[in-house]
């Protein structure tokens, strides 16, 4: 449908362009018939100049490469697999999940009434139902454990799996390990597992497929959705959706229904969720995920927790033996239950390796939540503390101040997320939420006033600058600032500079059209205001009409220049067929570099083209107006152009004959 609409639009554009060229040709012929010999030569020269420029533009457009062909799905999938694999191995290193080893995790088929019927989950061979083992355990080396997990998942013929567990039970780590295990020995032409946090999905307003495409485009393709859409349509993606419980409660049943609708025959999906929340969804009337076995992660047993803590390389003076003896003696006590989750074990490892605290203080707490709160309270200082073994004076002495500052910032971000009921921080939405809609107007007025102050300073310094020019420059600066502020969509995704000559003509035209339309809205408002003022002040006469046309020609040149600026800005926004992983800080830097490069190039084009285009449009409007009105003693183009250049401020013209008395202009007298 979109292709048909585009073809109709292009056909209509060609018809309009043909009509304009036909009208211009007829007018030129009529003007040549009426003109004398000198004027005819000048008109012929002008027509030749415009024809040459048009031919040059057409030739350059022909040299630009056409839009790139659709990328190969298999090649794009392989590139995405390599990018995702690199991303999550970096995350494993950052979280220290391999040190000293994998936290022992065990799981089994859930006993909750939330799974699909067993006969729909397993395959049948010659009428016999194959038995599927849903018990497993992970321990030891991280890569080997991830490989075993992937091998167990491949036994599920439907490719669908639901992983349940208590808060902090290790569901996210299991999803991460499964993703890496599947990527490490991924056969060619098979789906790419992509781990996605489902908290940003709004199942009421967005379909699952659209959300997956948008998320992958933002994370790996600089906001361009062509390749993710292609991979999804070819069924080359295996979504690993982490945190179904993080969707608002009122939308969870809609989310499960959407999963059932989107995941048709032969399409796999992995979902993690808290056990109690998933049971509430199913008991609340939502159908279970079709053909999906449901496993539940068990708490970490006391012997496994003790064995894991014994493997950690603790600093000198950190003694865990009293804690180990206590949890063995009281396996249901607050310390043992708190340390029964991988999250709490990871926090304990980080806090007591870096903060110089004594783990026996855990025995003083009388509740599980008190132990967990104590570990959470010290995790930020632990993240900023010098590594274990650092001698006094060798570490960064400001780490405590940086930790307090980080805690303040994180508290602000947590409050912001809670206020907007979100779990993932999409920083590109913060400006539109934290700033008033009038901020762009105030910024534009401020920039306009600063520009006028600068021009006034130039006047005070002795330069011949009248107040009209000061006001005009301030107004133009304010309008440009407001256009730049409001032109960017509020939900714009982070971008990156992507240079490609293929498809340049389409991007240039799209950007020019956007800029021309936006600038035209302001231009029409300005010209309408000027027209109303002229109507109620001087009235309409030949001189007033000439003055209005001069202003309109000036504005038209500025609008075309703005369109060219938007065109070069859009030219940098080339679609990328290659996935690229960017860490959060790298994503911010890429977006900042993209904005600065686009704004710098657009500003350069605007500054270089505004004055020539304004001069050209004013000159053409002068000549067309004189030819259509049939005034006597029409000046030659070589006489009009220097005056136009002088009026637009391009340069000081050489001495020329004065225009005839009836030439329209700001100081003409008829």
Residue pairs with C-beta under 8 A, 6 or more apart in sequence:
27 627
28 43
28 47
31 43
31 627
32 40
32 43
32 44
34 627
35 43
38 636
39 634
39 636
42 636
42 637
42 638
43 637
46 623
46 637
61 505
64 501
64 504
64 505
65 501
65 502
65 503
65 504
66 502
66 503
67 502
67 503
67 506
68 500
68 502
68 503
68 575
68 577
70 226
70 230
71 226
71 227
71 230
71 577
73 230
73 231
73 234
73 236
74 188
74 189
74 236
76 227
76 230
76 231
76 236
76 577
76 579
77 189
77 191
77 192
77 231
77 236
78 188
79 578
79 579
80 192
80 194
80 216
80 220
80 227
80 231
80 579
81 183
81 186
81 192
83 220
83 579
83 580
83 581
84 179
84 183
84 192
84 193
84 194
84 195
84 220
84 579
84 581
85 180
85 183
85 184
86 581
87 581
88 176
88 179
88 180
88 183
88 195
89 180
90 581
90 583
91 176
92 98
92 142
92 176
92 180
95 346
96 346
96 349
96 350
97 142
97 173
97 176
98 141
98 142
100 308
100 311
100 312
100 313
101 139
101 140
101 141
101 142
101 308
101 311
102 138
102 139
102 140
102 141
102 142
102 145
102 177
103 170
103 173
103 300
103 304
103 308
103 342
103 345
103 346
104 137
104 138
104 139
104 300
104 301
104 304
104 307
104 308
105 137
105 138
105 139
105 170
105 173
105 174
105 297
105 298
105 300
105 342
106 135
106 136
106 137
106 138
106 297
106 298
106 301
107 134
107 135
107 136
107 137
107 163
107 165
107 174
107 295
107 296
107 297
107 298
108 134
108 135
108 136
108 295
108 296
108 298
109 115
109 134
109 135
109 293
109 294
109 295
109 296
110 164
110 275
110 294
110 295
110 296
111 296
112 164
112 275
112 278
112 279
112 294
112 296
113 279
113 282
113 283
114 162
114 164
114 278
114 279
114 282
114 288
114 294
115 121
115 162
115 288
115 292
115 293
115 294
116 288
116 289
116 290
116 291
116 292
116 293
118 129
119 129
120 290
120 291
121 132
121 156
121 158
121 291
121 292
121 293
122 129
122 130
122 131
122 132
122 157
123 130
123 157
124 130
132 155
132 156
132 293
133 155
134 293
134 295
136 148
136 149
136 152
136 295
138 145
138 148
138 149
138 174
138 177
139 145
139 304
142 177
143 180
143 184
145 177
146 177
146 178
146 180
146 181
146 184
147 181
147 184
147 185
148 181
149 174
149 177
149 178
149 181
150 178
150 181
150 182
150 184
150 185
151 181
153 161
153 178
153 181
153 182
153 270
156 293
158 268
158 291
158 292
159 238
159 266
159 267
159 268
159 269
160 263
160 268
160 269
160 270
160 289
160 290
160 291
160 292
160 293
161 269
161 270
161 271
161 292
161 293
161 295
162 270
162 271
162 272
162 273
162 278
162 289
162 292
162 293
162 294
162 295
163 171
163 174
163 175
163 270
163 271
163 272
163 273
163 295
163 296
163 297
164 171
164 272
164 273
164 274
164 275
164 278
164 294
164 295
164 296
164 297
165 171
165 272
165 274
165 275
165 296
165 297
166 274
166 275
166 297
166 299
166 341
167 274
167 341
167 343
168 341
168 342
168 343
168 344
169 297
169 299
169 341
169 342
169 343
170 297
170 341
170 342
170 343
171 242
171 243
171 272
171 273
171 274
171 297
172 242
172 243
172 272
173 342
174 272
174 297
175 195
175 240
175 242
175 270
175 272
176 195
178 193
178 240
178 270
179 193
179 194
179 195
179 240
182 193
182 238
183 192
183 193
186 192
186 193
191 235
191 236
191 237
191 238
191 268
192 231
192 236
192 237
192 238
193 238
193 240
193 270
194 212
194 216
194 237
194 238
194 239
194 240
195 240
195 242
196 212
196 215
196 216
196 239
196 240
196 241
196 242
197 242
197 243
197 246
197 423
197 424
198 241
198 242
198 243
198 244
198 246
198 247
198 255
198 271
199 243
199 246
199 247
199 422
199 423
199 424
200 211
200 215
200 422
200 423
200 424
200 426
201 208
201 211
201 247
201 255
202 211
202 251
203 247
203 251
203 254
203 255
203 258
204 251
204 254
206 214
207 258
207 262
208 239
208 258
208 259
208 262
209 232
209 262
212 228
212 232
212 237
212 239
213 225
213 228
213 229
213 232
214 225
214 493
216 228
216 231
216 237
217 223
217 224
217 225
217 228
217 493
218 493
218 494
219 581
219 582
220 228
220 579
220 580
220 581
221 227
221 228
221 575
221 576
221 579
221 580
222 493
222 494
222 495
222 496
222 498
222 576
222 580
222 590
222 594
223 492
223 493
223 494
223 495
224 575
224 576
226 575
226 577
227 576
227 577
227 579
228 237
231 237
235 266
235 267
238 268
238 269
238 270
239 269
239 270
240 269
240 270
241 269
241 270
241 271
241 272
242 272
243 272
243 273
243 423
244 252
244 255
244 256
244 271
244 272
244 273
244 277
244 278
245 252
245 273
245 274
245 277
245 278
246 423
247 255
248 421
249 277
249 280
252 277
252 280
252 281
252 286
253 281
253 284
253 285
253 286
256 281
256 282
256 286
256 287
256 288
256 289
257 286
257 287
259 269
259 271
259 289
260 287
260 289
260 290
263 269
263 289
263 290
269 289
269 292
271 289
271 292
275 296
282 288
288 294
299 337
299 340
299 341
300 308
300 339
300 340
300 341
300 342
300 345
301 340
302 327
302 328
302 331
302 336
302 340
305 327
305 336
305 339
305 340
305 345
306 324
306 327
306 328
308 345
309 320
309 324
309 345
309 348
309 349
310 320
310 324
312 349
312 353
313 388
314 320
314 352
314 353
314 388
315 353
315 356
315 388
315 389
318 352
318 353
318 358
318 359
319 358
319 359
319 360
320 359
322 359
322 360
322 363
323 335
323 359
323 360
323 362
323 363
326 333
326 335
326 336
326 363
327 333
327 335
327 336
327 339
330 336
334 365
334 366
334 367
334 368
334 370
334 371
335 362
335 363
335 365
335 371
337 368
338 344
338 362
338 368
338 371
338 372
338 375
339 345
339 348
339 371
344 371
344 372
344 375
347 372
347 375
347 376
347 379
348 359
348 362
348 375
350 379
350 382
350 383
351 357
351 375
351 378
351 379
351 382
352 359
353 382
353 388
354 381
354 382
354 383
354 385
354 386
354 387
354 388
355 378
355 381
355 382
355 385
356 385
357 378
361 374
362 371
362 374
365 371
365 374
380 403
380 406
380 407
380 410
381 400
381 403
383 403
383 406
384 399
384 400
384 402
384 403
384 406
385 395
385 399
385 403
386 394
386 395
386 396
386 399
387 395
396 402
413 425
416 430
417 423
417 425
420 433
427 588
428 491
428 492
428 493
428 494
428 591
429 490
429 491
432 490
432 491
439 485
440 481
440 482
440 485
440 486
441 482
443 481
443 482
443 485
444 478
444 479
444 481
444 482
444 485
445 478
447 477
447 478
447 481
448 474
448 475
448 477
448 478
448 479
448 481
449 474
450 477
451 473
451 474
451 477
451 478
452 470
452 471
452 473
452 474
455 465
455 469
455 470
455 473
455 474
456 470
458 465
459 465
459 470
469 649
476 558
479 522
480 562
483 518
483 519
483 522
483 562
484 599
487 514
487 515
487 518
487 566
494 587
494 588
494 590
494 591
495 573
495 590
495 591
495 594
495 595
496 576
496 580
496 582
496 590
496 591
496 593
496 594
497 572
497 590
497 593
497 594
497 597
497 598
498 572
498 573
498 574
498 575
498 576
499 572
499 574
500 574
500 575
500 576
502 574
503 574
503 575
504 571
507 567
507 570
507 571
507 573
507 574
508 567
508 568
508 570
508 571
509 567
510 570
511 563
511 566
511 567
511 568
511 569
511 570
511 571
511 573
512 563
512 564
512 566
512 567
512 570
513 563
514 566
514 570
515 562
515 563
515 564
515 565
515 566
515 567
516 559
516 560
516 562
516 563
516 566
518 562
518 566
519 558
519 559
519 562
519 563
520 559
523 555
523 556
523 558
523 559
526 555
527 548
527 551
527 552
527 555
530 548
530 551
531 548
534 540
534 544
534 547
534 548
538 544
542 629
542 664
542 670
543 664
543 668
543 669
543 670
545 664
546 625
546 664
546 665
546 668
547 664
547 665
547 666
549 621
549 625
549 664
550 618
550 621
550 622
550 647
550 664
550 665
550 666
552 621
553 614
553 617
553 618
553 620
553 621
553 622
554 614
554 617
554 618
554 648
556 617
556 621
557 610
557 613
557 614
557 615
557 616
557 617
557 618
558 610
558 613
558 614
560 609
560 613
560 617
561 605
561 606
561 609
561 610
561 613
561 614
562 606
564 605
564 606
564 609
564 613
565 602
565 603
565 605
565 606
565 609
566 602
567 605
568 598
568 601
568 602
568 605
569 598
569 599
569 601
569 602
572 594
572 597
572 598
572 601
573 598
582 590
611 648
611 649
611 650
612 650
614 648
615 641
615 644
615 645
615 648
615 650
618 644
618 647
618 648
619 637
619 640
619 641
619 644
622 640
622 644
622 664
623 637
623 640
625 664
626 634
626 635
626 663
626 664
627 634
631 662
632 662
633 660
633 661
633 662
634 660
635 659
635 660
635 663
639 656
639 657
639 659
640 659
640 663
642 653
642 654
642 656
643 653
643 656
643 659
643 665
645 651
645 653
646 652
646 653
647 665
647 666
659 665
659 668
661 668
661 669
661 670
662 668
662 670
